[in-house]
Amino acid sequence: MSDQQKFRFMKVQVGSVETDPTQWDQFNTDELTAAEAVMRESHQNSLDAAASGVPVRTRISIHDADPKDAPFFKTLFEPLIPHLRVCGARFVPADTGNPRFLVVEDFGTTGLKGRWDKSDDLNFSDFWRRFGNSHKGGSSGGSWGLGKLAYPATSISRTFFGVTIREGEDQPLLMGQTVLQHHDVDGKRYVPFGFYSTLDSEGLQLPILDREFVTQFSRAVGFRRTTEPGLSIAVPFVPQDLNEATLIPALLRNYFFPILTGRLEIEIGGVTIKRDTFGDVVKDYGGEEFADGSLESFIRSLHETLQDDAPAAEFPDNWIYGKIEDALSSEVLADLRQKLSKGDMVHVRVPLRVRTANAKYRKGVVDVAFRLGGDGQKPRGLFVRNAITINGEARKQYRDKMAFAALVAAEGAPAQVLRASENPAHTEWNPRAQKLAEDWDADDAAKRVRQIRRLPGQLCDLLVQAVEQKDDNALIDFFAIPDKGPRKGPAPPPFPPKPDIDVVRSPPAFSVHRKGNGFVIKGNAASDPPSLRLSAAYDVVRGNPFKGFSELDFDFRAAGAGGIELNADGAELDVVSPNMLDITPTNPEFTVEVTGFDTRRDLRIAVRRIAS
């Protein structure tokens, strides 16, 4: 091992601003475990780098190093230990000669393209030399430049290595990286990022090119790559609770779409997951989500439907400026409902155009497909952007429906806008994401993100007769706003007087109060803020006011246009329908005000908790 190739941290330059990586928690949450994060990141990158005409293949293994390689690894990690120790004892491996490795290799890909001897805007520099920034374009999987934190986040020593061979070349390039924080060693201040590399005359980190050493390193960490183009990642010192049995369910949950559509094949722990074997693998590892086979069947049918490329209906280009129920004629809706009732897959294509930051427009389409669920089946929604399954959106935007649904944004402006709106972990779309303003008109792009994410639920409601279910957790509030003038028409029969506000039941996490010509919902600082669904309607003499609601009464979608006003502090609002609103608190002490109702009519609202 040459003295030129070793772990190094650059010293902090005088006057530079110190910024430490703070995004670790985004890759190990209740919604996204560390195992899922590292699988999502590695396979997302592999699918982005897919070579044309062949499926991407990945190989994953977790294993302990061979004891005979202990001297090699002790020498390899020796320069790193002082930096780990000052950042905390938890970062120092118990035995540097006996690392436990997670290995992820991809094949059928192009490798990390771009200059390795200088910085440019291509993948090699993005992967190794940038943090929080990426030059992936179009609808590529990631755009934050933060996803690669999933690799060091999985390592006790916050370290990972990579060997790439680029398409059309045969030279393997080896580098390693450690991500810590600003720290002091022997009275000198160092930056958070350390590299296992060589250096050029100006101090730029360069990959190791020594073929003999790269071969020795690859054998020791467990790489199988020889001359094939692609990228091999090795993460040392992974915890004992990370194993193949926990990774397989994570792969099934997050990448079933590209697997079942033939774009991705995975080998892990002696198990091969691909289109032809998927059904057998989910029986052992798929859990409840795949237990009855209905989801797998739906995805396979969806793939065939999209390949046929013959949608049963298409929205007009100007649908984004009107109401979704007006986008299709009554005859087309009747035909779609008939197909759906017969058990057919219904495919609707929806065009969109989005205004760019320089006031031009880019176009594209999203595809939405439905199929009714059978007896005993629990339909669910799939939200797919490129090959990434956005699970958080499905949980929030498509609940309690009677049909399986899929929204697929594969390319064009919709996929690009959704990509820019995603959080770093790629689990949700945020219409207020800062990255939207980099290439798009932020207001226009935010509207399109909201329209896209609501499409499956709204179309399902149009096509499927909803079944009302009792909700024992519902909070029903009645607002009787004093009459300020005579009503036209015959007087209704007398009823016992209602109090101004009659709160039947109010969870301690929030409260509801009248305010002027509307109401306000406030969170309780002492409680965890729940996500809420609000429904509103004017009261009626007989029957259910919510079933009798008319858009002529009011329309949340037209808020701010001289009628209803929606204001939120510490919460995000998402208009689900003309009289339905989802509230996602971002602060326990949130406040949501809804005003502008007709003061001559009694208002009835229902507020219930929804799964976050």
Disulfide bonds with the S-S distance in Angstrom:
none
